[in-house]
Amino acid sequence: MLAQAPKLPPALERIATTPVLASEKPAGYPHVKITRLAANRRIHTLGGVRIDFSNSHASESESYALLRTHAAALRLAHTEATVKTGGLFHTRAVAVGRFAVGVTATTKAQAKTFLSLAVAHLRRSER
């Protein structure tokens, strides 16, 4: 049985339907998978979108969560950025308006670069 994709707010639907440009992909990760995430009462999101980039050896991901207020987005971004990963991967996150944008990458430098690409995708979807 197929699961139905959750109904997203318009701002998140625009992110999910905006094509990911080659300039917005991390270098060396040609495959893209977009996942729509339903609202989550535990972390107080109105919905989310996760974009996974992969190659034959590894994967990286960026996520967008829509929250009710900018303050809530700041709290979630701080939580995402301070997750203990044991050195397996590195996380970075930032709040942009009511969005918490987070990324995971294999190195700290890649996470910083990847976060700027994720914010660029968010800005482009808002146009």
LINPEZI-V274206 format. One line per field, one symbol per residue. ss: DSSP state (H for helix, E for strand, L for the rest). A space follows every 10 residues. Layout:
ss: ???
//
This chain:
ss: LLLLLLLLLH HHHHHHHLLL LHHHLLLLLL EEEEEEELLE LLLLEEEEEE EEEELLLLEE EEEEEEELLH HHHHHHHHHH HLLLLLLLLE EEEEEELLEE EEEEELLHHH HHHHHHHHHH HHHHHHL
//
